[in-house]
Structures are given as C-alpha cells and as structure tokens.
Amino acid sequence: METPIIDFIKKYNEAKTARFHMPGHKGVSFLGFENIDITEIKGADDLSCPTGIIKQSEENASGLFKTKCTVFSVGGSTQSVNAMLFLAYSVRDKSGNPVVLAARNAHKSFVFAVAKIGAEVEWLYPEKSNSLCSAVITAEVLENKLKQMKTKPFAVYITTPDYLGNVTDVKSLSEVCRKYNIPLLADNAHGAYSAFLNEPFHPVQNGADLCCDSAHKTLPAITGCGYLHIEKNDYFGFSKKAHNAMTVFGTSSPSYLLLQSLDLCNKYIYEKIEDDLLECSEKVKLINRLLNAKNIKNISCEPIKITMDFSTVQSNNFDFAEHFRSYNIEFEYSDKNYIVFMASAYNSADDFNKLASAVNSLPEFSQSTVTSLFDFVKGEQVMSVRDAVFADSEEIPVEDAVGRVCGAPTVSCPPAIPIVVSGEKITEEHIALLKYYDKTHIRVVI
C-alpha cells in the first residue's frame, strides 16, 4: 500500500528547500524529528478539506476499515467524540430540547462535548456492572428506555470496548436505533485493532453510524492519532459534513508527524496486522492459563487485553500493583479490584516473559465467596450540563460537597469517567464512591 504523506515529506526533505515557512525550527534537529515536521505547504494538502495526499491516505484507511468515509484525527478520540456529537446534533429533530441517550460509563470528553453543543443527557444504566468503567447495554434495555422517553434523543452513545475489555453487542443496538431512526454513536477508542480480527467486533462494521478510534491505543501510532469513521451505508449523510465537524473542534495547524504516523499505519494494517494480532492473542492465552492456575480471572472479552480480577480472591491485602511493578512492568490502569494490561502486536517476547514470570511468582489464591457488583449512583440533575461546566466553580474536599452541584467533572485519566456528572446534586452515595476511587476533592458550582 502506498504512503502518500510520508513519500511527499521525504521528497521535500531531500530537496533541501529553504524553509521560509512555519515551523520555526526550520527542520533543524532539536529533538531529532524536526526535518520531517512540516506545515500545510504547497502539495502537503489540507486536513480540513483534503484533495491530495491526505485525501488519498484517508481513502486508504476507509478501505481498510470498510467504511463510507474515514477522517484522520490529530486530537485523539476526543476530537472525534466532539465531532460525532456535532454531526448527530446537526440532523436532530428541531422540536423540543436536544437530548442524547448515553451509557453511563462515558468518558469526560463526552460530557464536555455535550456542554459545547448545549444538549442534555439521559443516562442508560446496565442490568449489572462490575465497575464504574463498565456499562454494557443490551438491546432490551435500550428499547425499554426509548419507549419511556418523552423526547426522542438525537443520538444513542455507547462505549465499547470499555476500559476493562467488556464488549457491547453493537449489532443488536443498531437494529433498535434503526427502528427508531436514531443514529448510534460508538466510542471505540480502545478497539481500533478489532476491525482486523478473524471475528471483528469493530462498531462501524456492526452497524454504528459514527465511531471514533484512538489509533495510538492499540496500533503502532504516535499518541494523538485517531480516526472518525462513518458507516458504509451512511444513512444520515454524515460523510458530507465530517471534515467540517472535525475542523470545528480541531487545530488549524495539524501535526504532520501524526499524519505520517497514520499514513504508515495504513501500510502496516494492509501488510501485517492480521498475523501479528493472531500471534499476540496466543501469547495472551498463555498468560490466561497461568492466571487460571493461580485462581485469578481475566474478565476481558478482548483477545489482546488482560484485566486481572482480584475482587474474587482471598488476597489478605496483597499489593498486586506493586508486585507487577517489582518485575519492571507498568500497566494501563488499576483500582481496588482490577489491573488492566493492554497488549499490542508490538509487545516483545521479553515483555510477555516478564509478565509470565510475575504471574508465576504469585501465590495460589483461594476463591472468595463474596460476589462484588457495582451500582452507579443515579444523581439528580438540577442544572444543565452546559451551565454547570461553564459556571464559576471552586474545588473543595469531597466531605464538604454533599448538597452542592458538580461543576466540571474532576476525574483522572485513566479512566476519565465522571463519578458525578456536571449539574448533578452531590449526595452521600456520590461521596462514598468518590472515596472508593480515592478522590479527595471535587469541583462544585459557586
């Protein structure tokens, strides 16, 4: 597969052109990559309205992901989340207040996107959950909620796979959304690779109308690389407006380092990814067998993610996180019950050997008889998300926050899922959950 962006910049660099244009480093080495860091000069195309090399590279990506249209993001999935809400909002029924129906484990970028477009949120809660990170919604739950709503939502928004590796049945949800003529939006930030499995579960290939991917999370791309995908049938005509939507929320000076990374990812996907993913998944299966011998479960449904569940073992306060760090292993996320290890095809054999050694050195644990389920706090919305986000606010200790209204959500990344949503009245139940996730302060409206 051709790499038009990389080829253009290589040719430009070799020509030793006098650079009387931005950036100010003029291609002189400072960090080591400045010679291939350019701006939108003649021939380099325009990300906001591509007609040349960027257009060609995006079309290559579209063919690989089997979409109507794929647009590059140099602002990660956050830029694409904003664009998805913007696009769905643009085709809404103009009567009544705009409402989006969303699974409760949405990333904070979703809350901020809602605030920017001035919409409101009604939340979808799962039948059961094991974490703040997880809200797997069934078709039955979705349809029952839609039947109860007084105002038809302008979109349904889900996160799949979630931070722990749970995967939603997108196909069944898309059938419900099609029945009600509502676009289905999917935050697939963690699942870009899933389009290239033997049994792909990528949302855009299973009926999601709009979908965002973070290329940098599971593909060999630079941090900040992402995609916005429009489903191949494009029922709502989103492809005609996609670049404009991305431009509304993106920089006017896109990084050509990131664009080159996305361009080269196309070539990698085309040439190698299927075999590499198969090999990686076999290595994960080996780790799973070692975990089983220790009575520890991997609850992830993803073939290359390991989510170790320590909630069901009698561990006597064993510090699992520090145990793995003692083997010079750093993981993606941990809380009181789970540790998430995100693998990719670029994890070496030595990486997996370290992980295997760390697991082998664990004691064999006994299973706990206690089943731990998680309950989302269903807060009372007393102020609009937009008004709360943009209101004057102050940060106070969580103990002093009962009865106050949440301002901008105070959450760390990962997992960046708000425990209290902007505009909700804070309750004792919220405080207990904030403390459970070790949050000591929260921002409240003044």
C-alpha positions as CSV (number, residue, x, y, z in Angstrom):
1,M,0.0,0.0,0.0
2,E,1.2,3.5,-0.9
3,T,2.2,6.0,1.8
4,P,1.5,9.3,0.1
5,I,2.0,11.6,3.1
6,I,5.3,10.0,4.1
7,D,6.5,10.0,0.4
8,F,5.8,13.7,-0.1
9,I,7.6,14.7,3.1
10,K,10.6,12.5,2.4
11,K,10.9,14.1,-1.1
12,Y,10.5,17.6,0.3
13,N,13.2,16.9,3.0
14,E,15.6,15.5,0.5
15,A,15.2,18.6,-1.8
16,K,16.8,20.8,1.0
17,T,14.4,23.6,0.3
18,A,14.9,26.9,2.1
19,R,12.1,26.8,4.7
20,F,10.7,30.3,4.9
21,H,7.5,28.9,6.4
22,M,6.4,27.6,9.8
23,P,7.5,25.8,12.0
24,G,10.2,28.0,13.4
25,H,12.7,25.2,13.9
26,K,13.2,25.1,10.0
27,G,13.9,21.4,10.0
28,V,17.0,21.8,12.3
29,S,17.3,18.9,14.7
30,F,16.4,19.7,18.3
31,L,14.5,16.5,19.4
32,G,15.6,14.6,16.3
33,F,12.5,14.6,14.1
34,E,12.3,18.3,13.0
35,N,13.4,17.6,9.4
36,I,10.1,15.7,8.8
37,D,7.9,18.2,10.8
38,I,6.2,20.5,8.3
39,T,3.1,22.5,7.9
40,E,0.4,22.9,5.2
41,I,2.7,24.0,2.4
42,K,2.0,23.6,-1.3
43,G,1.5,19.9,-2.1
44,A,1.0,18.8,1.5
45,D,-2.8,19.1,1.3
46,D,-5.2,20.5,3.9
47,L,-6.6,18.3,6.6
48,S,-9.8,20.3,6.9
49,C,-10.6,20.0,3.2
50,P,-8.3,17.3,1.7
51,T,-8.0,16.9,-2.0
52,G,-4.5,15.5,-2.4
53,I,-2.1,13.3,-0.3
54,I,-4.2,13.4,2.9
55,K,-7.4,12.5,0.9
56,Q,-5.6,9.6,-0.6
57,S,-4.3,8.3,2.7
58,E,-7.8,8.7,4.3
59,E,-9.3,6.8,1.4
60,N,-6.7,4.0,2.1
61,A,-7.9,3.9,5.7
62,S,-11.5,3.9,4.7
63,G,-10.9,0.8,2.5
64,L,-9.1,-1.0,5.3
65,F,-11.8,-0.3,7.9
66,K,-14.6,-0.9,5.3
67,T,-16.3,2.5,5.9
68,K,-18.1,5.1,3.8
69,C,-15.6,7.6,5.0
70,T,-12.7,7.7,7.4
71,V,-11.3,11.0,8.6
72,F,-7.9,11.4,10.4
73,S,-7.8,13.0,13.8
74,V,-4.7,14.6,15.2
75,G,-6.6,15.3,18.5
76,G,-7.1,11.6,19.5
77,S,-10.6,10.3,20.1
78,T,-11.5,13.5,22.0
79,Q,-11.7,15.5,18.7
80,S,-13.7,12.7,17.1
81,V,-16.1,12.5,20.1
82,N,-16.9,16.2,19.8
83,A,-17.4,15.8,16.0
84,M,-19.7,12.8,16.5
85,L,-22.0,14.7,18.8
86,F,-21.9,17.7,16.5
87,L,-22.8,15.6,13.5
88,A,-25.7,13.9,15.2
89,Y,-26.9,17.2,16.6
90,S,-27.0,18.6,13.1
91,V,-29.6,16.1,11.9
92,R,-31.7,16.3,15.0
93,D,-35.5,16.9,15.2
94,K,-35.5,20.7,15.8
95,S,-38.6,20.5,18.0
96,G,-38.0,20.2,21.8
97,N,-34.8,20.2,23.8
98,P,-31.9,18.2,22.3
99,V,-31.2,15.1,24.3
100,V,-28.6,12.4,23.8
101,L,-29.1,9.0,25.4
102,A,-25.8,7.6,26.7
103,A,-24.4,4.6,28.5
104,R,-23.2,5.9,31.9
105,N,-19.6,4.9,31.5
106,A,-18.9,7.7,29.0
107,H,-15.6,9.4,29.0
108,K,-15.3,13.0,30.3
109,S,-14.7,14.2,26.7
110,F,-18.4,13.2,26.0
111,V,-19.6,15.4,28.9
112,F,-17.6,18.4,27.7
113,A,-18.9,17.8,24.1
114,V,-22.4,17.8,25.4
115,A,-21.7,21.1,27.1
116,K,-20.3,22.6,24.0
117,I,-23.3,21.9,21.8
118,G,-25.8,22.7,24.6
119,A,-27.5,19.4,24.7
120,E,-28.8,17.4,27.7
121,V,-28.1,13.8,28.7
122,E,-30.3,11.0,29.8
123,W,-28.3,8.0,31.0
124,L,-28.5,4.3,30.1
125,Y,-27.7,2.0,33.0
126,P,-26.7,-1.6,32.6
127,E,-28.6,-4.5,34.1
128,K,-25.4,-5.3,36.0
129,S,-21.9,-3.9,36.2
130,N,-18.6,-4.7,37.8
131,S,-17.1,-1.3,37.8
132,L,-17.5,2.4,37.1
133,C,-15.8,1.6,33.8
134,S,-18.4,-0.9,32.6
135,A,-21.9,-0.2,31.3
136,V,-22.7,-2.9,28.8
137,I,-26.2,-2.0,27.4
138,T,-28.5,-4.7,25.9
139,A,-31.0,-4.1,23.1
140,E,-33.8,-4.8,25.6
141,V,-32.5,-2.1,28.0
142,L,-32.2,0.4,25.1
143,E,-35.6,-0.2,23.7
144,N,-37.3,-0.1,27.1
145,K,-35.7,3.3,27.8
146,L,-36.6,4.7,24.4
147,K,-40.3,3.7,25.0
148,Q,-40.2,5.6,28.3
149,M,-38.7,8.8,27.0
150,K,-40.9,11.9,26.3
151,T,-38.3,13.4,24.0
152,K,-36.8,11.4,21.2
153,P,-33.0,11.5,21.6
154,F,-30.9,12.8,18.7
155,A,-28.4,10.0,19.3
156,V,-27.6,6.9,21.3
157,Y,-24.0,6.9,22.6
158,I,-22.1,3.9,23.9
159,T,-18.5,3.0,24.8
160,T,-17.2,-0.4,23.5
161,P,-14.9,-2.0,24.4
162,D,-14.8,-0.4,27.8
163,Y,-11.7,0.1,29.9
164,L,-12.0,-3.4,31.4
165,G,-12.4,-5.1,28.0
166,N,-16.2,-5.7,28.1
167,V,-17.7,-5.6,24.6
168,T,-21.2,-4.5,23.7
169,D,-23.4,-6.2,21.1
170,V,-23.4,-3.3,18.7
171,K,-25.4,-5.1,16.0
172,S,-28.4,-5.6,18.2
173,L,-28.3,-2.0,19.4
174,S,-28.0,-0.7,15.9
175,E,-31.2,-2.6,14.9
176,V,-33.1,-0.8,17.7
177,C,-31.7,2.5,16.7
178,R,-32.6,1.9,13.0
179,K,-36.1,1.1,14.1
180,Y,-36.4,4.5,15.8
181,N,-34.4,6.3,13.2
182,I,-31.7,7.4,15.7
183,P,-28.0,7.4,14.9
184,L,-25.9,5.1,17.0
185,L,-22.5,6.6,18.1
186,A,-19.7,4.5,19.5
187,D,-16.6,5.4,21.4
188,N,-14.3,2.7,20.2
189,A,-11.1,4.4,21.5
190,H,-9.7,1.1,22.8
191,G,-10.7,-1.0,19.8
192,A,-9.1,0.2,16.6
193,Y,-7.4,-3.1,16.1
194,S,-10.8,-5.0,16.4
195,A,-11.6,-4.4,12.7
196,F,-8.8,-6.8,11.7
197,L,-9.6,-9.9,13.8
198,N,-10.9,-13.1,12.4
199,E,-14.1,-12.3,14.1
200,P,-14.2,-8.4,14.1
201,F,-16.2,-6.6,16.7
202,H,-15.4,-3.1,15.5
203,P,-18.6,-1.0,15.9
204,V,-18.6,0.6,12.5
205,Q,-18.6,-2.9,10.9
206,N,-21.5,-3.9,13.1
207,G,-23.9,-1.0,12.5
208,A,-22.7,2.0,14.4
209,D,-23.4,5.1,12.3
210,L,-20.5,7.0,13.7
211,C,-17.4,5.6,15.5
212,C,-14.2,7.0,16.9
213,D,-10.9,5.1,17.3
214,S,-7.7,6.1,19.1
215,A,-5.1,4.7,16.7
216,H,-2.4,5.3,19.3
217,K,-4.0,3.0,21.9
218,T,-3.8,-0.4,20.1
219,L,-2.0,0.4,16.8
220,P,1.7,1.4,16.3
221,A,0.8,5.1,16.1
222,I,2.0,8.3,17.8
223,T,-0.1,9.5,20.8
224,G,-2.8,11.8,19.5
225,C,-3.5,9.8,16.3
226,G,-7.2,8.9,15.8
227,Y,-10.0,8.2,13.3
228,L,-13.6,9.2,12.8
229,H,-15.5,6.6,10.9
230,I,-18.8,6.8,9.1
231,E,-20.6,3.6,8.5
232,K,-20.6,2.3,4.9
233,N,-24.3,2.9,4.2
234,D,-24.2,6.4,5.7
235,Y,-27.9,6.6,6.4
236,F,-27.8,10.1,7.8
237,G,-25.4,11.7,5.2
238,F,-22.7,12.3,7.8
239,S,-19.8,11.8,5.3
240,K,-20.6,15.1,3.6
241,K,-20.1,17.0,6.8
242,A,-17.4,15.0,8.5
243,H,-14.4,17.1,7.7
244,N,-16.2,20.3,8.7
245,A,-17.2,18.8,12.0
246,M,-13.6,17.7,12.8
247,T,-12.4,21.2,11.9
248,V,-14.8,22.9,14.3
249,F,-13.0,21.0,17.2
250,G,-9.5,20.6,15.8
251,T,-6.4,22.7,15.4
252,S,-5.8,24.8,12.3
253,S,-2.1,23.6,12.4
254,P,-2.4,19.8,12.3
255,S,0.7,17.8,13.1
256,Y,2.3,16.2,10.1
257,L,4.2,13.9,12.4
258,L,0.8,12.4,13.4
259,L,-0.4,12.4,9.8
260,Q,2.7,10.4,8.8
261,S,2.1,8.0,11.6
262,L,-1.5,7.4,10.4
263,D,-0.3,7.0,6.9
264,L,2.3,4.4,7.8
265,C,-0.3,2.6,10.0
266,N,-2.3,2.0,6.8
267,K,0.7,0.2,5.3
268,Y,1.2,-1.8,8.5
269,I,-2.5,-2.8,8.6
270,Y,-2.5,-3.8,5.0
271,E,0.7,-5.9,5.2
272,K,1.0,-7.4,8.7
273,I,-1.7,-6.7,11.3
274,E,-3.8,-9.9,11.0
275,D,-0.9,-12.3,11.6
276,D,0.5,-10.1,14.3
277,L,-2.8,-9.9,16.2
278,L,-3.1,-13.7,16.0
279,E,0.4,-14.1,17.5
280,C,-0.3,-11.6,20.2
281,S,-3.6,-13.2,21.1
282,E,-1.8,-16.6,21.5
283,K,0.6,-15.0,24.0
284,V,-2.3,-13.6,25.9
285,K,-3.9,-17.1,26.1
286,L,-0.7,-18.4,27.7
287,I,-0.9,-15.7,30.4
288,N,-4.6,-16.6,30.9
289,R,-3.6,-20.2,31.6
290,L,-1.0,-19.1,34.1
291,L,-3.7,-16.9,35.8
292,N,-6.1,-19.7,36.0
293,A,-3.6,-21.8,37.8
294,K,-3.5,-19.0,40.5
295,N,-7.3,-18.8,40.6
296,I,-7.3,-15.3,39.1
297,K,-9.7,-14.5,36.3
298,N,-9.1,-12.4,33.2
299,I,-12.5,-10.8,32.7
300,S,-11.7,-9.1,29.4
301,C,-13.6,-10.1,26.3
302,E,-10.9,-8.7,24.1
303,P,-8.3,-11.1,22.8
304,I,-5.3,-8.8,23.5
305,K,-6.3,-7.2,26.7
306,I,-5.8,-8.7,30.2
307,T,-8.0,-7.5,33.0
308,M,-7.0,-9.3,36.2
309,D,-9.9,-9.5,38.6
310,F,-8.8,-9.6,42.2
311,S,-12.2,-9.0,43.7
312,T,-13.0,-12.7,43.9
313,V,-9.8,-13.9,45.5
314,Q,-8.8,-14.0,49.2
315,S,-5.7,-11.9,49.0
316,N,-5.1,-10.7,52.6
317,N,-4.3,-7.2,51.3
318,F,-1.7,-8.4,48.8
319,D,-0.4,-5.4,46.8
320,F,-0.9,-6.7,43.3
321,A,0.1,-3.5,41.6
322,E,3.4,-3.2,43.3
323,H,4.1,-6.9,42.7
324,F,4.0,-6.3,38.9
325,R,6.0,-3.1,39.1
326,S,8.7,-5.0,41.0
327,Y,9.1,-7.0,37.8
328,N,9.6,-3.8,35.8
329,I,6.1,-4.0,34.4
330,E,3.9,-0.9,34.0
331,F,0.2,-1.5,33.3
332,E,-2.6,0.7,31.9
333,Y,-4.9,1.0,34.9
334,S,-5.5,-0.3,38.3
335,D,-8.1,0.2,41.1
336,K,-9.0,-1.8,44.2
337,N,-10.3,-4.8,42.2
338,Y,-8.7,-4.8,38.7
339,I,-5.4,-4.3,36.9
340,V,-5.6,-3.7,33.1
341,F,-2.7,-4.8,30.9
342,M,-3.1,-3.5,27.3
343,A,-1.1,-5.6,24.9
344,S,-0.4,-5.0,21.2
345,A,1.5,-6.7,18.4
346,Y,4.5,-4.6,19.3
347,N,4.9,-6.1,22.8
348,S,8.1,-8.2,22.6
349,A,8.6,-11.8,23.7
350,D,10.6,-10.4,26.6
351,D,7.6,-8.3,27.7
352,F,5.4,-11.3,27.8
353,N,8.2,-13.3,29.6
354,K,8.3,-10.7,32.3
355,L,4.6,-10.8,32.7
356,A,4.6,-14.6,32.8
357,S,7.3,-14.6,35.5
358,A,5.4,-12.1,37.6
359,V,2.2,-14.3,37.4
360,N,4.1,-17.5,38.1
361,S,5.6,-15.9,41.2
362,L,2.1,-15.1,42.7
363,P,0.8,-17.5,45.3
364,E,-2.1,-19.7,44.5
365,F,-5.1,-17.8,45.9
366,S,-8.4,-19.2,47.3
367,Q,-11.6,-18.0,45.7
368,S,-13.8,-15.7,47.7
369,T,-17.4,-16.5,48.2
370,V,-18.3,-12.8,48.0
371,T,-19.7,-11.6,44.7
372,S,-19.0,-7.9,44.1
373,L,-21.4,-5.9,41.9
374,F,-21.2,-2.2,41.2
375,D,-24.1,0.2,41.4
376,F,-24.0,3.5,39.6
377,V,-25.3,6.4,41.6
378,K,-28.3,7.9,39.7
379,G,-27.9,11.5,40.5
380,E,-30.5,14.3,40.3
381,Q,-29.7,16.8,37.5
382,V,-30.5,20.2,38.9
383,M,-28.6,22.3,36.4
384,S,-27.8,21.8,32.7
385,V,-24.5,20.2,31.8
386,R,-23.5,23.3,29.9
387,D,-24.4,25.7,32.6
388,A,-22.5,23.7,35.2
389,V,-19.4,23.2,33.1
390,F,-19.2,27.0,32.3
391,A,-20.3,28.2,35.8
392,D,-17.9,29.7,38.3
393,S,-16.7,26.9,40.5
394,E,-14.3,26.0,43.3
395,E,-12.5,22.9,44.4
396,I,-13.4,21.6,47.8
397,P,-12.8,18.4,49.9
398,V,-15.4,15.7,49.0
399,E,-16.5,15.5,52.6
400,D,-17.9,19.1,52.3
401,A,-19.6,18.5,48.9
402,V,-23.0,17.0,50.0
403,G,-25.8,19.1,48.6
404,R,-23.6,21.1,46.3
405,V,-23.8,20.9,42.5
406,C,-21.0,19.3,40.5
407,G,-19.1,21.7,38.2
408,A,-16.6,20.4,35.7
409,P,-16.0,16.7,36.5
410,T,-12.9,16.1,38.5
411,V,-11.6,12.8,37.2
412,S,-8.2,11.4,36.4
413,C,-7.2,9.8,33.2
414,P,-7.3,6.8,33.1
415,P,-10.2,6.1,33.2
416,A,-11.6,9.6,33.0
417,I,-15.2,8.5,33.7
418,P,-17.1,11.1,35.8
419,I,-18.2,9.7,39.2
420,V,-20.5,12.7,39.4
421,V,-21.8,14.4,36.2
422,S,-21.7,18.2,35.8
423,G,-25.0,19.7,37.0
424,E,-25.9,16.8,39.4
425,K,-26.5,17.4,43.1
426,I,-23.9,15.6,45.1
427,T,-25.2,13.0,47.6
428,E,-23.7,10.8,50.3
429,E,-23.7,8.0,47.8
430,H,-21.5,10.0,45.5
431,I,-19.1,10.8,48.3
432,A,-18.8,7.1,49.2
433,L,-18.0,6.4,45.5
434,L,-15.5,9.2,45.2
435,K,-13.7,7.9,48.3
436,Y,-13.8,4.4,46.9
437,Y,-11.9,5.7,43.9
438,D,-9.5,7.7,46.1
439,K,-10.8,11.1,45.1
440,T,-10.2,13.7,47.8
441,H,-11.5,16.9,46.1
442,I,-14.3,17.8,43.7
443,R,-15.2,20.9,41.7
444,V,-18.5,22.4,42.6
445,V,-20.6,25.3,41.3
446,I,-20.3,28.5,43.4
